[in-house]
Amino acid sequence: MELVSIVKYIFCTIIHRIVTYLIVIILIAFSALFSGLTLGLMGLDTFELKRKLELGNLDAKKVYPIRRKGNELLTALLLGNVAVNSILAIFLGGIAGGVIAGIISTTLIFLFGEIIPQAVISRHALSFGAKTAPVVRFLLFILYPITKPISWVLDKFLGEELQTVYSKKELMRIVAEHEDSPNSALDLDEERIIIGALSFSDKLARDIMTPETVVYSVEESSEVTDELLQTIRENGFSRIPVYKDSPDNLTGFIHVRDLVGYKGKTITKTVDRNMITVSEMIKLDVLKNKMLNEHRHIVFVKNEFGAFVGVVSLEDILEEIIGREIVDEDDEHEDMREYAREQAKRKK
């Protein structure tokens, strides 16, 4: 009988140890889950989740209803994590006593309950959160009587979560980083256009205008001759400013194509006098809207003293947005402004 009792005792002890170890493993797993979800889910921006949801992201559809209850979710996860860690310490104390139990529990919780799960889940927060959404919803349900009052107080004192708002420079840096990422569908052309669109409104007309010193213009009483046509072709512009008596006294501009059939006549009748004059300090977004609203392709720029200082075309503005030169069928050179400047230097 004693042998049977000893065997029974040993068997029960082994079973007890196995059950205890299984419970410890399960508790560590739950500790890891709660710890990782706390960092992972709370690190997700609710506004970004809502945006992904509206764009049809299935993971965001599962996670957003949980994450939008920010303080309630935080309270439930932290309460679950603290409860599990406390029970875990008690079980470990039953296996090993005193200092050893403290060292073991601290090590297990630190490594497997905190560091590793947080490092892993934080990198895959959305997908992991979607997979564990049923568990979190169950946790929120059973802890509702405790978490709801606490979250209500936090909501009243702290208010709603603040939306992350980026400056233009930050947005441009984000776009550049996305383009550099191997996982991004953004290409170099799209990056250039987006950055150009974000930055062009901060620039002024004087930043992109063709300076008056290199603008080719003609006197409105000029006769259309072979020499004039040749000079116009050499300058390569499709629209030419027109002045009367002095280059500062602009009266409009001509379309080069309108000179066909006018050989031997003055250009007066071909002058488009519906011109726009703007300040050199006008911002490009304002200038763009003005030109589009008034159906003008070119404007004359004046300084604070009213003197003519240059011209800006819609093409110039578009080039700033897309970040590259546009060469049309009338252009003989890729960068007409640079070519005009080089021509001016050669004449000096």
SVG drawing of the C-alpha trace seen along z (x, -y; Angstrom):
<svg xmlns="http://www.w3.org/2000/svg" viewBox="-21 -106 50 108">
<polyline fill="none" stroke="black" stroke-width="0.4" points="0.0,0.0 2.8,-2.3 4.2,-1.8 0.9,-2.6 0.6,-5.7 4.1,-6.8 3.4,-6.2 0.1,-8.0 1.8,-10.9 4.5,-11.1 1.9,-10.9 -0.2,-13.7 2.8,-15.8 3.9,-15.4 0.3,-16.2 0.2,-19.2 3.5,-20.5 2.5,-20.0 -0.8,-21.8 1.0,-24.6 3.6,-25.0 0.8,-24.9 -1.1,-27.6 2.2,-29.7 2.7,-29.3 -1.0,-30.3 -0.6,-33.3 2.6,-34.4 0.9,-34.1 -2.0,-36.3 0.5,-38.8 2.3,-38.9 -1.0,-39.4 -2.3,-42.2 1.1,-43.9 1.6,-43.7 -1.9,-44.9 -1.6,-47.8 1.4,-49.2 0.2,-48.0 -3.5,-49.1 -2.9,-52.3 -0.2,-53.2 -2.6,-53.1 -4.0,-56.5 -7.9,-56.5 -8.0,-59.0 -5.7,-56.9 -7.7,-53.8 -10.9,-55.5 -9.3,-56.6 -8.2,-53.0 -11.7,-51.8 -13.2,-54.2 -10.8,-53.0 -11.9,-49.4 -9.1,-48.0 -10.5,-44.8 -8.2,-44.9 -9.1,-48.5 -12.8,-47.5 -12.2,-45.0 -9.9,-47.1 -11.5,-50.6 -14.6,-49.9 -12.4,-48.7 -9.7,-51.3 -12.0,-54.3 -13.0,-53.5 -9.5,-54.7 -9.7,-55.0 -12.0,-52.0 -9.7,-49.9 -6.6,-51.1 -8.2,-50.5 -9.3,-46.9 -5.9,-45.9 -4.0,-47.4 -6.4,-45.8 -6.1,-42.4 -2.3,-42.7 -2.0,-43.7 -4.4,-40.9 -2.5,-38.3 0.9,-39.4 -0.3,-39.3 -1.7,-35.8 1.5,-34.7 3.6,-35.9 1.4,-33.9 1.8,-30.7 5.5,-31.2 5.7,-31.7 4.1,-28.3 6.9,-26.7 9.8,-28.5 9.8,-30.7 11.3,-34.0 13.9,-35.7 14.1,-33.0 10.4,-33.4 10.8,-37.1 13.7,-36.8 12.0,-34.1 8.7,-36.0 10.5,-39.3 12.5,-37.7 9.6,-35.8 7.3,-38.9 10.1,-41.2 11.2,-39.1 8.2,-37.1 5.4,-39.2 6.7,-42.7 9.8,-43.1 9.3,-40.4 5.5,-40.8 5.7,-44.6 8.6,-44.5 6.8,-42.0 3.2,-43.2 4.1,-46.9 5.5,-46.1 2.3,-44.3 -0.2,-46.1 -3.0,-46.4 -2.9,-42.8 -2.4,-41.3 -5.1,-43.5 -7.5,-42.3 -6.8,-38.7 -7.3,-39.2 -10.3,-41.5 -12.7,-38.8 -10.6,-38.3 -10.4,-42.1 -14.2,-42.5 -14.8,-39.7 -12.4,-41.3 -14.2,-44.7 -17.5,-42.9 -16.6,-41.1 -14.7,-44.1 -17.3,-46.7 -18.6,-47.4 -15.1,-48.4 -13.7,-49.9 -16.7,-52.0 -16.8,-54.3 -13.0,-54.8 -13.0,-55.5 -15.9,-57.9 -14.0,-60.0 -10.9,-60.0 -13.0,-61.1 -14.5,-63.9 -11.1,-65.2 -9.0,-64.6 -11.5,-65.0 -11.3,-63.3 -8.0,-62.2 -6.2,-64.8 -5.7,-64.3 -2.2,-64.3 -1.7,-67.3 1.4,-67.4 3.1,-70.6 3.8,-70.8 7.5,-70.0 6.6,-67.0 4.2,-65.8 6.9,-66.2 9.3,-64.2 6.7,-61.5 6.2,-61.3 9.9,-61.1 10.2,-58.3 7.3,-56.4 8.9,-56.6 12.2,-55.3 10.4,-52.3 10.5,-49.0 6.9,-48.3 5.5,-51.6 3.6,-51.8 4.7,-55.4 7.1,-56.1 9.6,-58.9 7.4,-60.8 4.5,-60.8 6.8,-61.9 8.1,-64.8 4.6,-65.9 3.2,-65.6 6.1,-67.6 5.8,-70.2 2.1,-70.6 2.7,-71.0 5.5,-73.5 4.5,-75.7 1.9,-77.7 4.7,-79.0 6.6,-80.5 6.1,-83.9 5.7,-85.1 9.2,-86.6 10.6,-83.2 9.6,-81.7 9.1,-84.6 11.2,-85.2 13.0,-88.4 12.3,-91.6 16.0,-91.8 15.7,-88.6 12.1,-88.9 11.9,-89.4 9.2,-91.9 8.3,-93.9 6.9,-97.4 3.3,-97.3 4.0,-99.4 6.6,-96.9 6.1,-95.7 6.0,-91.9 9.1,-91.2 11.3,-88.2 13.8,-89.6 11.2,-89.9 9.9,-86.4 13.4,-85.0 14.2,-86.8 10.9,-85.5 11.8,-82.0 15.3,-82.3 13.8,-83.3 11.5,-80.4 8.5,-81.8 4.9,-81.2 3.6,-84.4 5.5,-87.7 4.8,-90.8 4.0,-94.0 4.8,-97.5 4.2,-101.0 7.1,-103.6 8.9,-102.0 9.3,-98.4 7.9,-99.4 4.6,-100.5 3.1,-97.1 -0.1,-97.0 -0.6,-93.2 1.0,-90.3 0.8,-88.5 0.4,-84.8 3.2,-84.0 0.8,-81.9 -1.4,-84.9 1.4,-86.6 0.8,-84.2 -0.4,-86.2 0.5,-89.5 3.8,-90.0 4.3,-93.6 1.7,-94.8 2.1,-96.1 1.4,-93.7 -1.1,-96.1 -4.2,-94.2 -2.9,-90.9 -2.3,-92.3 -4.3,-90.6 -4.9,-93.5 -6.7,-91.5 -3.7,-91.2 -3.2,-90.7 -0.7,-92.6 0.2,-91.2 2.6,-92.0 5.9,-90.1 4.9,-89.2 1.7,-87.3 1.8,-83.7 1.7,-81.0 -1.6,-79.4 -3.4,-82.7 -1.8,-83.5 -2.8,-80.1 -6.4,-80.6 -6.5,-84.1 -5.1,-83.0 -7.5,-80.0 -10.5,-82.2 -9.7,-84.8 -8.6,-82.3 -5.2,-83.8 -2.0,-81.9 0.4,-84.6 0.7,-87.6 3.0,-90.5 4.7,-91.0 5.4,-94.4 7.4,-95.4 6.2,-97.7 7.1,-100.7 4.9,-99.7 7.8,-98.8 7.6,-95.8 10.0,-93.1 9.0,-89.9 6.4,-87.5 4.9,-84.3 2.9,-81.7 0.7,-78.9 3.3,-76.6 5.8,-78.1 3.4,-77.3 2.8,-73.8 6.5,-73.2 6.8,-74.1 4.1,-71.6 5.4,-68.7 9.1,-69.5 10.3,-69.4 10.4,-71.5 7.6,-71.2 8.7,-71.4 5.8,-72.0 5.8,-72.1 6.7,-75.8 9.7,-75.4 13.1,-75.0 14.8,-74.5 14.0,-72.6 14.3,-75.4 13.2,-78.6 14.0,-80.9 17.6,-79.5 18.0,-79.8 16.8,-83.4 19.3,-84.2 22.1,-82.6 21.1,-84.7 21.2,-87.9 24.7,-87.0 26.0,-86.5 24.8,-90.0 26.7,-91.7"/>
</svg>
